[in-house]
Amino acid sequence: MPSLPVLLVLVWGVGSHGFPAATSGTREQDEEVVQNYLQNYYNLKSDGKQIVRQRNSSLVTEKLKQMQEFFGLKVTGKIDADTLNLMKQPRCGVPDVAQYAVADRTLRWEHTHLTYRIENYTPDLPRADVDSAIEKAFQLWSNVSPLTFTKVFEGQADIMISFVWRDHGDNSPFGGPGNVLAHAFLPGRDIGGDIHFDEEKTWTNDFRNFNLLQVAAHEVGHSLGLLHDNDIGSLMFPSYNYYGDVLLSQKDIDAIQALYGPSKNPIQPREPQVPRACDSKLTFDAITKVHGELFFFKNRFFLRTTPSDERADLGVIADFWQSLSRGVDAAYGVVNRDEVFFFKGSKYWAFNGDQMVQGYPKNIYHSLGFPQKVKKIDAAVHEDETGKTYFFVANEYWRYDENTRSMDTGFPKEIAHGFPGIGKKVDAVFQEGGFFYFFHGKRQYKFDPKTKRILTLLKMNSWFNCKNK
């Protein structure tokens, strides 16, 4: 009897207790989708009844808590905005907490020299780009394991790869635009290990739509026997996220080596640098407030805290501000205009909430008046009282007047002169309660701009709820 591989599907999900305010039609849609979500991924037993609509259902509350705990959300058992937002992200359809009890199946290949065949090609990309993406997807895993992958051009391969439409004969039809991205099968005979991409999606080799390498590398992980990881930095994280580099985390490496052993000729992989709130070595690229919440930016991620909760939520910058997929160098907000400015290299963006202001991005030379020698802004902070914005570049700083939209005369000046004691360079800075908080390396300084004195020296993660911080 052939093994029965578990089907893994990338889908769009939409996020009952405590729904955010919505129209009755939206609420009904959310109730239906939440029920489907919990049934599909958290083993909610409903017997065909709409139990999400029943108030105070302990079963629904329990499943919501499971989901929130898995994704590191605040565990309330209620559908809040963060929970709904996460439910709306593209994700893989394998259950997150269910036990896998499919009889007579394997979780790993019994041989390490595997073949793959691309049965057909998407017209969205040149054939060479598809070949390259698939080859790189396999190479990520072969670099850290004894597995090898050989492309064949005819006959049956261990892993068959195809771009297909709607009902394609595996009892898991694709649903057209907006639904399923791709699916794969765990190792086994016949269809085991195979990968299917939905041809109705637009496949790319960049940030647009769906990056083929990102999806392929995730699906190859399933084809080799890996399940999901709840670490957002893992390639096997359930949600689709493309950061620009497709990399394995240490947890991905540990997982594949647990199945197949270490590589005989290991290639040291670059690991995605995901910030950990309580990491003693944590540093930041930029920090600013957005609608009362503090955002700490690092690489392509952010850590977020609210005034009422010091728990740090981890997120992807591009999920909030799509144009900032490469991360940010500096950021500051102007509260009375409800605008937040982000800097990367010689360009900068202005946003109202998550909507980019018309006319942006702009360059820092013509719009702000920086000389051409300035290649990037290290840090920036806006002083609400005076309407002045301070820009820090290397060991100097500039002062900009937000009211006149011009650079103040007499600048730049040395940081050591205007802000004595904080050092010669600033990594990040923000204002809170009339004080500036400067970050450099592993140090944080609370600084009084009126007296020009350091008030206290703090640890980098003092804003997070860390033990022994």
Stockholm file with secondary structure:
# STOCKHOLM 1.0

chainA/1-469         MPSLPVLLVLVWGVGSHGFPAATSGTREQDEEVVQNYLQNYYNLKSDGKQIVRQRNSSLVTEKLKQMQEFFGLKVTGKIDADTLNLMKQPRCGVPDVAQYAVADRTLRWEHTHLTYRIENYTPDLPRADVDSAIEKAFQLWSNVSPLTFTKVFEGQADIMISFVWRDHGDNSPFGGPGNVLAHAFLPGRDIGGDIHFDEEKTWTNDFRNFNLLQVAAHEVGHSLGLLHDNDIGSLMFPSYNYYGDVLLSQKDIDAIQALYGPSKNPIQPREPQVPRACDSKLTFDAITKVHGELFFFKNRFFLRTTPSDERADLGVIADFWQSLSRGVDAAYGVVNRDEVFFFKGSKYWAFNGDQMVQGYPKNIYHSLGFPQKVKKIDAAVHEDETGKTYFFVANEYWRYDENTRSMDTGFPKEIAHGFPGIGKKVDAVFQEGGFFYFFHGKRQYKFDPKTKRILTLLKMNSWFNCKNK
#=GR chainA/1-469 SS CCCCCCEEEEEECCCCTTCCSCCHHHHHHHHHHHHHHHHHHHCCCCTTCCGGGSTTCHHHHHHHHHHHHHTTCCCCSSCCHHHHHHHTSEEECSCSSCCCCCSSCCSSCSCSEEEEEECCCCTTSCHHHHHHHHHHHHHHHHTTSSCEEEECSSSCCSEEEEEECSCCSSSCCCCSTTSEEEEEECSCSTTTTCEEEETTSCEESSSSSEEHHHHHHHHHHHHTTCCCCCCTTSTTCSBCCCCSSCCCCHHHHHHHHHHHCCCSSCCCCCCCCCCCTTCTTCCCSEEEEETTEEEEEETTEEEEEETTEEEEEEEEHHHHCGGGTTCCSEEEEEGGGTEEEEEETTEEEEEETTEECTTCCEETTTTTCCCTTCCCCCEEEEETTTTEEEEEETTEEEEEETTTTEECTTCCEEHHHHSTTSCSCCSEEEEETTEEEEEETTEEEEEETTTTEEEEEEETTTTSCCTTC
#=GC SS_cons         CCCCCCEEEEEECCCCTTCCSCCHHHHHHHHHHHHHHHHHHHCCCCTTCCGGGSTTCHHHHHHHHHHHHHTTCCCCSSCCHHHHHHHTSEEECSCSSCCCCCSSCCSSCSCSEEEEEECCCCTTSCHHHHHHHHHHHHHHHHTTSSCEEEECSSSCCSEEEEEECSCCSSSCCCCSTTSEEEEEECSCSTTTTCEEEETTSCEESSSSSEEHHHHHHHHHHHHTTCCCCCCTTSTTCSBCCCCSSCCCCHHHHHHHHHHHCCCSSCCCCCCCCCCCTTCTTCCCSEEEEETTEEEEEETTEEEEEETTEEEEEEEEHHHHCGGGTTCCSEEEEEGGGTEEEEEETTEEEEEETTEECTTCCEETTTTTCCCTTCCCCCEEEEETTTTEEEEEETTEEEEEETTTTEECTTCCEEHHHHSTTSCSCCSEEEEETTEEEEEETTEEEEEETTTTEEEEEEETTTTSCCTTC
//
